[in-house]
């Protein structure tokens, strides 16, 4: 879902990529945002503080949809930055954006598919490999030996029947960086921070800001996704709070256009890792944005997020 807000001849763009895992749908997001129009007309957005207030005040009208809240938040950031003639990164962090090195994701694949994907990823600096209940580590070994990229493994909650300590040792021997969400969110009691040979990152277990205090004794890092936490405003707070708690941080994404990826790149300026390949994985990204070049996202320059729909969209 793309959201456009306009005032004083200036347009701002936001996006939501609703995911069924979080009980979100495009139709629901659209209905909630359309119902917000009259409320939004009465808002006066002149500072970052005004965006933060709007983020909180809109929640009773948008909840429980964090995706809808994300679209509104991004559109307001983009609009204010464009009105001020600066990038969102300058508005949020007080400095120009730097290129972001991202993981390139390899999904579950047949042997033939994996061969083709591996050939296409030569020269990429970081690769994330999806894993299932079989916990096959052969793809990691192949990426390390044939591509030489840094590797992380995303189990997507599938390793509940596996020996996590042994798997982390095996992956550590292959110099993997971390394991993401090996167990379902309801298995928090089975994890203790620092107990495995590799850092364990929370994804499905880490949704919003309020999750951090419950998670930090169990995980070594978190994956912050703007569309699940409600936008750039809470994402920046989550990253700073996680750092205070001694957690590693990553900014991730769903399948998204370049609008949401551009906002993720702003948050990634203060994160340890980025997994922002969602627009690269699309065959028909309808937006311009940060330039993807062999796993590195380069800022486009100009005001706002630096991402807008193509004229043909």
C-alpha positions, 0 to 999 in steps of 0.5 A: 500500500502506498500513501500520498499526503499533500499540503502547500504544494508538497507531497510526501510518500509512505508505504505499508507492506502488510503481512498475514503473519501479523494479521494485516491485510492490504484491504484493512490498511487501506480502509484505516488510512482512508478513514484518517483523512479528516483527522489528518487535515487538522494536523499541523506538522512543522517539526519532528516533534509534531510527527512523533505526536501525530504517530501517537495520536493516530494510533487510536484511529489506526490500531491495531494496524502497525502497517497503517501507522507505518505508512502514515509515519513515513509519509509525514517524514517525507513530507516534512523533509521535502518541505524543509529541503533536506533528506529524511536522514538529515532531519532525523539524525542531523547528518547526510546518509551513507551507503548501506551494506545489505544482506542479499537473501537466498530463500529455500531452493532446490539444488538447481535453483541454489546453483543459479542463485549462488552464481548471481550473488558472486561479489556480494558482501553479505548473504542471508540463507533461509533455513527450514526444519531440516536445518541443512548447513550445506548452503552456508558452507557453499556460500563461504567457500564459493562466494566468500561472503559473510553469512547469516542464517534465518530459521524463521522459527523452524528449529524447535526440534533441533539442537540449537547449541550444536547448530550454532557451534557448527555455524560458528566453525563456518564463521557465520555472523548470527542465527535469526529467530530459530524458535517460535515466539512462544519458546522464549524460555528456551533461550538465554542470552549469550548461551550459544556459540553465535548471537541469536537475533529476534525477529518474529519475537520482536515486533514493537518497542514494548517487546525489548525489555522482555526479550533482552535476557534471551536474545543477543540481537533484534531485527527491527522492521518498520512495517511491524513496529509502526514506522521510522519514528518507533524504529529509531527509538527501538535501535537506540534503546537496544544499544543501551541494553547491549543488544546487536541491531539489524534493520530488516524488511518485508517484500517492499517497494523502494519507498519503505526500503528508503526509510529502512536505510535511514534507520540502518544508519544507526544499526549494526546490520541491514537486511533491506533487499525487499525491493531488489527481490521484486520483479516490478518495483514501481518506485525509484529510490536508493540504488542497489549495487551488488548488495550495497544501497546508495543514497540518491540525494535530494530531499525527503526519503529519496523515493517516489513512484515512477510516472507510469505507476 
